[in-house]
Amino acid sequence: MVKGTVIVLALGASFSAGFAFNAVLTKSPGKQEKMKRVTGIGGIFFKCNDPEKIKEWYKTHLGFNMDAYGAKFEWRQADDSTQKGSTLWSPFPDKTKYFEPSSKDFMINYRVDDLEALVAALKEEGVTVLDNIETYDYGKFVHILDVEGNKIELWEPLEKK
C-alpha cells in the first residue's frame, strides 16, 4: 500500500514538474506578447467643395445610405461573427480645420483594440500624439501624425455586438 502511494505521489510530482518545466521553456522571461495595434479601417474622411452635394450624388448614383456623418458600412468580425463592426465614409467641407495640422485633403480613421495601451506605446516610440484621448458614446478617439505629417485618427469602438 505504501509502495503504491509513493508511486502515485512520484508520478504526480513528475507530472506537475513537467508542466512547470514546460511553462518555463515556452514563456521567456522579459519577452512580452506583441500588442495588437490596428484592427481595421474605421473610416475614410476627405475634403470636398460641397459635402451635401457629394453625399446626395453618392446616395443617388451608388446607393449609399447616408446620415449626418456620411455612409456607414456595417460588417461582422472575421474571427467572431457575433461581433459587429463598421467603416464610415465621410465628406468634410474643403475649409475644415479638422484635418490640421496636416495639409492633406484626407484623413484615415483606424480601429484599435486598446487605445490607452497603444497611445502609451506610440509615445514611447516617439510618435507625435496631437491630443488627449476623448470618449464619446460610440468610442474613444485620439489623433496622431505619421512620419510625413498626415493626421491619423485612432478609434476604439465601444460597440460590442
Residue pairs with C-beta under 8 A, 6 or more apart in sequence:
35 114
35 117
35 118
35 121
36 113
36 114
37 112
37 118
37 121
38 110
38 111
38 112
38 154
39 110
39 111
39 112
39 113
40 85
40 87
40 110
40 111
41 87
41 108
41 109
41 110
41 111
42 86
42 87
42 88
42 109
42 110
42 111
42 153
42 155
42 157
43 87
43 88
43 89
43 90
43 108
43 109
43 153
43 155
44 87
44 88
44 89
44 90
44 106
44 108
44 109
45 88
45 90
45 91
45 92
45 98
45 99
45 106
45 107
45 108
45 109
45 153
46 90
46 91
46 92
46 105
46 106
46 107
47 91
47 92
47 93
47 94
47 96
47 99
47 105
47 106
48 54
48 91
48 92
48 93
48 94
49 94
51 91
51 92
51 93
54 91
55 64
55 66
55 70
55 71
55 91
56 66
58 64
58 66
58 71
58 89
59 65
59 66
64 70
64 71
64 89
65 71
65 72
69 88
69 90
70 88
70 89
70 90
70 91
71 88
71 89
71 90
72 86
72 87
72 88
72 89
73 86
73 87
73 88
73 89
74 84
74 85
74 86
75 84
75 85
75 86
75 87
76 82
76 83
76 84
76 85
77 83
77 84
77 85
82 161
83 160
83 161
84 159
84 161
85 111
85 157
85 159
86 157
86 159
88 109
92 98
92 99
94 105
98 107
99 105
99 106
99 107
99 151
100 151
101 130
101 145
101 149
101 151
102 145
102 149
102 150
102 151
103 149
104 150
104 151
107 150
107 151
107 152
107 153
108 152
108 153
109 152
109 153
109 154
109 155
110 152
110 153
110 154
110 155
111 155
111 156
111 157
112 118
112 154
112 155
112 156
113 156
114 156
115 133
115 140
115 141
115 142
115 154
115 155
115 156
116 133
118 154
119 129
119 133
119 142
119 154
122 129
122 144
123 129
127 144
127 145
128 144
128 145
129 142
129 143
129 144
130 142
130 143
130 144
130 145
130 151
131 142
131 143
132 142
133 140
133 141
133 142
134 140
134 141
134 142
135 141
137 158
138 157
138 158
138 159
139 155
139 156
139 157
139 158
139 159
140 155
140 156
140 158
141 153
141 154
141 155
141 156
142 153
142 154
143 151
143 152
143 153
143 154
144 151
144 152
144 154
145 151
145 152
146 152
